[in-house]
């Protein structure tokens, strides 16, 4: 895809085409952007199961026809039984394992996010029944979807560490082997779970018959989660963070997400004036990477569950603070770089309806297939977000019962002075704020169309899904001259493929002042832009 898709009455972008089409179907029937996003979220939970699912978390950023955006935190907290002592009693003292029941230690918030989104949707006049919004997902789970190359490759690569986990083999290794790309993949138990939610309501996941089944199977898998943990959980509205940019206002989610990192990078690039170097120049990439290093330093000093933070995240975005960080950047030399924040398998999606209501949403299991635990009765693959907790009581993100873990997840939305609105985002751990900076600056500062901005060569400093190295990674479409220039400045680099999936699955939709919608989907993904 080399051209942006345009429309006027509604648009959706997702890293799996079926999800974007589910959203478009709802928009065509008169549904609003939130209803369309719920449909897309349900479909992609089925169609891209290595990246996300209803056993994971989500974060939402949305804006009505006018006014400031609002946010929703649909992430779950650690079990009340989950403590450093609980792990020590099981011989786990260094780090929480990535896989198994002991990694399934936080409540899955995704379904609660759908529920809260629909309650807001009703204030927007939304009237489509839940059964309609889940219909595509139910059909795809029941009758099957074609396995993507991404799912096939990820399953084969991670099979060794996943196939022994409860329920994984029977769900994700049909016939005993990794599914081939293009084969049909069915999830009948998940189909029944989605049917039950359509009948009983989404709250049944936390406070109904479904919740009791979930709790029983989690206990059998060795998880510390209980029915009481599910019953305590609710998604909550949050006030987004706001960055005053020279071109408008950029919004993102507050902690426990790293939304402040994404905004800090954009703030520093605004101060440094990156518009002169060109969107693929060594100067531009160098400044973006160096800004990311400064922003990650702030993250690693401060960002965790907001209940445990000693500074307000919005205060970190004060112009004086941003200027001070920008002043530390050497235009000619790379600063030292340590360890990154780790992997994250995630999906970002955007929807804008004909009335201009916009939604930016991200949904995740954390690592590939999360904990690897698939619950026996419900077919739900549970996340491992809580493996990011530290077992050192002195650590910033130390495990505490009922505490939320740090999240790399952060959906973005911008409102420009010229009347445009943009939703954008990506998946990919440390790569999320960096790719957001690339997409935003290429569209807003350099004037690229959304599709060109999303498809253009990207860089990534640190770790992301499928990668453990902390080098600066560049796609091979950057010219040798730029690579050599960056090397002279001291960057330690790896050159990857032309359109490498390691760089994440980004997307963007711009609504222009005249109501025309323009969108771009990532050629590194299995997605598309759907519009009418």
C-alpha angles and dihedrals in degrees: 000000000000103000130064117249115238133201142152108208103047144335139194132184125193138159090244118054094219091060093052089048092050089054091047091052090056092047090051090054091055098266120146128238095270093050090047091051092052089053091049091046092052093047096048091048086064101034100044101035097159090060104042145345146168088278090068142067136266142194126204135201118183142163132200126216090295142355133053122328121254130214140213129205109207097169125124132235129231118276116269087240093051109103139138087257092052090057094043089055087059094049094258110130108137105050139341109260118249094228140045136033094310088061092051091077104128131069115256107242103182098098091047087056091056089050095050091044090055092050088056090043091060088060086055089055096263112164108160112125120247091241090061092050093051096039097097093047092050092051093048092049092047102040098027141242130242111264111245123226087246093057093043094050094044093049092050093047096048099034094103094061097036111041094077093055117105111277097354099109094049093050108034102025102057110189089011097287140086109277117251121238108267095024119125115259120197131188106188096169091051088049090057090048091053090047090053091050090050090053103036100031132252094278088070087079089069108021109022146059091299091054090054091052091048093050092049093052093044090055090049089053092053098256120149090222118113138187088261090059090054092047092052094054125101132157111243137206114246134188110245123234113250130209118197102221126183089247098044139293125318121201134200139158125281125235141330077054124069091238089126089062092057091050094045091055092052091046093053093046089051090053093045094050104231095179094093099060101060128244095277100033125124089237092057095046092045094052092046092051093046091048088052090054091053092046093048088053090057090046094051092049099046121008120101137103101338090230087068099041122109096202133051111248093221089057089061087065095058110132091239091054093048092049090051091053092046090052090062092062117102109211091206104039137050117235119230115274130205133183122332130222101265139244131322130183108204146141126229119197135178133201131182120181130208092267091058096253107150134200129190113187138173127195127185152170091198105228123032105295089356113240090350089237113132113192113238102226101033104032090229116154106216124220127241098211090131093064085082090070115106121232090212107097090212095058122107092237096039117161116258128165109264094011123133118234124233112271129209087199116112129155117201138212131178132197112199129207091237092064099263124131122201133191116192143153148132145210126250125096111248087007095067099080091038095053090044088056090051095048094044097047094043091053102033103032105026097034098235120157115251096255094050091046093051095044097044119110112284139202131209130194116204134356130339136159113319092010131093100176123099097212127122103265121205129186112241092244089080108099119255087242092061092045090051092048091052090048090054088055090057104260116150103219146187121197112218134184126306095259101013118186088215086077090067136239109287132179142173141191123196121196109201124214091258092057096256113141123215124184144179131199127198117259086206089068137055091250142109145188113257118196146154 
